[in-house]
Amino acid sequence: MSTPIESVITVQEQGHVLLIGLNRPDKYNAMNLAAIDQLAQAYQLLEDSPNLRVGVLFAHGKHFSAGLDLAEVGAEVSRRGPAALSGNSTIDPYGIWGAKVSKPIVIALHGISFTVSIELALASDIVIAAEDTRFRQLEVGRGIIPFGGATIRATEQLGWGNAMRFLLTGEEFGAQEALRIGLVQEITPVGGDTQRAIEIAELIAQQAPLGVYGTLANARVVRESGQEAAIEHLRQILPGILESEDAAEGVKSFLERRDGNFTGT
């Protein structure tokens, strides 16, 4: 299924992978109200579709996103509060003001990747950036603060000093610095970020879905609630996974020296 190219967010199913594209290239993919709502709907589609196992978030055009289109979004945020970033979906792409999607997200960044771009990256599970990517969390220079998760996630994921450096100064930094502080996992040549993200997503999609979702969920519990909570969560989910058809298929495929044919059951 594909949406028309004129949509501000495009979606395309590619096997078990959902490709989600920001599509306002003439506006540097600035996130207006339509883009916010359609992005949330795309994440909801990924969440609700059994056939879809991994999402890839990328952008059409030369830049990922210049950030929020404040001229249009500002009034809505003032009216609804920061929950306006979730659109009308129960799934919040930022995983702050609504439920976080339970399936992996691989994000591909290039060109200008400011403010909400960084926050979408922090909310994703694997981040690929082209070598021309430009990062900047510039809210402090606009009289506001980040409200898509940067202040909440960056200190833990990137280290206090690294986070404070870009959060408090609003300075721009590049792909190599993003790699150094752990915001990015891999840098590609210009133009190669989306394809590399798709390759990684397809590799994830080949694995047993229950194993992938359980691994992701348990890792999130330890991050959000600590080791004891994660141990208890693991105790709860492990029996069902071990008794699944995919677990049996995993053993069978190992003995037969072939790749597993997993169904998510």
N, C-alpha and C positions, 0 to 999 in steps of 0.2 A: 504494500500500500504506500502511495506517495501523495504528498500534498502538492498543489501547484507551486511553481517556483516563485510566484509573486507573494506567497505567504510570508509573513515576517518570521515564522519558524517553520522549517520544512521537516518532515518526518519520512523516513523510508525504511522499510523492513528489508534486511539483507540476511537471509537465513534466520538464525537465532539472535541477530544483532539489530538493534534499532538505532539508526543514524538520525541524530537530531541536529539541525543546522540553524544557526542564527542567520537571518536573511534580510537585513537592512543595510547592505553594503554602502549605499549612497549616504547613509548617516553614521558610518563607522560602526554599524551594528549596535548603536545606542538602544538600550532597552526601554521602549515605550510601553504603554499599558497593554497593547495587543500582544507584544512580544512576551511580556511577563506572564500573561494569561496562557498563551499558546505554549510557552516553555513548560509551565506547570502541567498543562494537559498532556504534553508529550511524555513527561516523567510519569504521569498517571497511567498512560497507555502502556509504558514499559512495566509498571507495577502490576497492572491488571491482566496482562496477556501471558498465558502459560507458555506460549511458543517463544516468547522473547526472553532472553537470558542475560543480556548485557546491553548497556547503552553507550553510544559514542556521541559526545557533545563536541561540535566543531562549528566553524563559521564560514559562510560564503564571503568572498571578497578578500581584500588585502589585509584586513584587520579582524581580530576576534571581537572586541567590543571596547568602545570608549567609556562604557559605564551606563548609568541610568540616564534617560532623557528627562532631566529634572524639570524642564519647562512643562512637560506633560504629566510626569509622575509625581512631582512635588506635592501638588494639591491633594492627590489621592492618598499619599503617605500621611499628609497632615490630617486627613479625614479618618482613615482607617488605622493609622499607625503602621509600623514596619511589616505587619502581616500582609500588607498590600503586595509584598514581594512574592507571596504564594499564589497570586491570582485567585481563581475560583476553584482550585483543586485541593483535595485533602493531602496530596503529596507536595511538599515544598522542595524545589530544586536545591535550596540552600540548607535544608534540614535544620532550620532554626525555629521558624514560626509555624511549622506544620510537620507532619510525619516525613521522615527521610525514606527515600526509595530503598527497598530491601535488596535490590539487584546492583551489581557493580556498574560504576560509571567510569569510563575512560575519557578524558578530556584532551582535546588537541588545540593548542594555542599558537597564534602567530601575530605578528604586527603589534598594533596597539592592543594591550590587554590590561585595561585599567580597572580599578575599584571592584565592581561586581564580578569582573573576570577572575580576579584573584580569589574572591569569595566562592565562586563556583568551583575553582580549582581546589580550594581547601575542603570543599564539600565532596569532591570526587575521590576516587580510590586510586587512580593512576593518572599522572599528568605528563603529557608529552608537549614539548615546546619547540618550535622552529627557532633557529639561531637568531632570527631577526625580532624575536618577541620583546616587547617593551612593557614592563610592569610599573604600575604606580598606584598607590593607595592615597589619593589626594584629598580626602574629605576634610582633613584638618585645615587645609588651605581654603576651604569653601565655607567654613563656619559651622560644619556639622561633624558627625562621627560615623564610622562604618556601622551598618546595621544588618549586613548579610552574613555575619559570622566571623569576620576577620579578627575582631578583638577577642573573640571567644576561642577560636581554633589556632590562630597563628602562634600564640605563646607556647602552646603545648606541642604543636607539630613541628615548629621551626626553631624553638628555643627563645627565651625571653629577650635577649639582646638583639637577635636577628629580627624578631617581630617588632620590637620597639623602634628599631632603626627605620623601618619603612612606614610603620604606622604613625609615628610622631613627627617625622620630618617631611613626609609626602614626597620624598625624593624618588626619581625614576631609577630603576635598575633593570639589568638585562638577563638573558637566559642563563648565562654562566653563573651569575650571582644567585639566581633562583635555584639552579642545580646545587650550588654550594650549600645553601641553607636548607635544602630538602623540599622546597616547594615543587620542584620539577624532578621527575625520575629519569628523563631521557631528552636529549636535544637532537633534533634532526636538521638536515639542510633546509633552506627556505623552500616551501612547497611540499615538504615531506611529512609534516606533522599529522595530517588527517589520515593518510594511508597507513602510517605506522600505528596510530591509535586503533584503526580498524583491524590491523593484523593482530595486535595484542588482544582486542576484544574477541576476535574469532578464536584465538587460542583458548581464552577463558571459556567461551561458549562450547568448546569441544569437551570440556570436563563435565563431571557429574553435577547437575544443577543443585541437588540437595547438599552435596559436599561444598560447592561454591557458596551457596547462600548461608549454610551453617557456619562455614569458616568466617565469612564476612560479618555475620551477626555476632559471633562470639568475640571476634576481634574488636568490634565496636563496643561491646559490653565492658571489656577490660579497660578501654580508653575512657568510657563515660562513667563507669561505676566501680572500677577497681578489680583486683584479682579475685577476691572472694566471690563477688557477684558473678564474674566470668566462669569460675569453677562450678558454681551452682547452675548457671545457664548451660554449661557443657554437660553436666550431669543429666539435665532435663532433655536436651535435644539428641544426645548421642544414641540412645537405644533405638529411636525411630529411624535414624540414618543407617545404623548398622543392620536393621531389619528390612531395609528398602530393597526394591528390585534393582536399583542402580548399584547398590553395594554388592549384591550377588553377581551382577553383570561385571563389576570391576574385578572380582576374584576370577570369574570365568575367563574374561579377556586376558588377564595376567597369565593364567595357566595355558591359554591358547596362543599366547604371544601375539596379540593383536590389539588394536585400539578399541576402547569400549564404545558400545552403542547405547548411550544413556538417554533416558526418557523423562527424567525428573520425578519418577515414582519409586 
